[in-house]
Amino acid sequence: MKITTTLKLKQASAVLGVSPKDLQNLVQLEVIHPVRRGSVYWFDMNVLLQAKIAFYLKESLGSSSDLLAKFTEVLALQIRKSEMKNLNDICVRSRPFTGTNAVEINIPVRSLAQELESRFPLASAAKDLPKGRKRAGWKKDFLRSIQEASADLDNVSEEQILKTVREYRSGRKKLPKITVVAKTKKKTA
């Protein structure tokens, strides 16, 4: 299945399964480079795959935006050379300036691309309305939601709310799990 459609930010974020703000941050930090026409960024399948890989690396390594930008720049060149159906997993090596052994990161590009293709129909569900246009009845729905939430919080103390917020925030700051995998050398001679 070849996908040639370009998507706006909200649709692309729905396909990627991330918030529009997180995707916008990747663009603003120049980690990915979607095409810009007027004031709108357009995401094609290659840029979506680059974003997916950047989010994968960020989640796995907790990488900084500068490092993510360097990784995705190198990966973008490799992705452009091959078609989506012919993508293989990629091993990225990063060698320190001192010239010692390189750090290797294996990126499952093929499975990330397949996940993107399976989530592509979600783009049609994410309506990308122009700024300032609200749907009819949004104020009543918003007010009703706030009233229901306040009724649900009647029996909850302020200390319990603060404790829950702190637990949630500390859970998001957890570092990724790093494991060591020994590679066996092939016997020669």
HELIX and SHEET records of a PDB file:
HELIX    1   1 LEU A    9  LEU A   16  1                                   8    
HELIX    2   2 PRO A   20  GLN A   28  1                                   9    
HELIX    3   3 MET A   45  LEU A   61  1                                  17    
HELIX    4   4 SER A   65  LYS A   81  1                                  17    
HELIX    5   5 MET A   84  ASN A   86  5                                   3    
HELIX    6   6 VAL A  109  ARG A  119  1                                  11    
HELIX    7   7 PHE A  120  SER A  124  5                                   5    
HELIX    8   8 TRP A  138  ASP A  152  1                                  15    
HELIX    9   9 GLU A  158  ARG A  172  1                                  15    
SHEET    1   A 2 VAL A  35  ARG A  37  0                                        
SHEET    2   A 2 VAL A  40  TRP A  42 -1                                        
SHEET    1   B 2 ILE A  90  SER A  94  0                                        
SHEET    2   B 2 VAL A 103  ILE A 107 -1                                        
END                                                                             
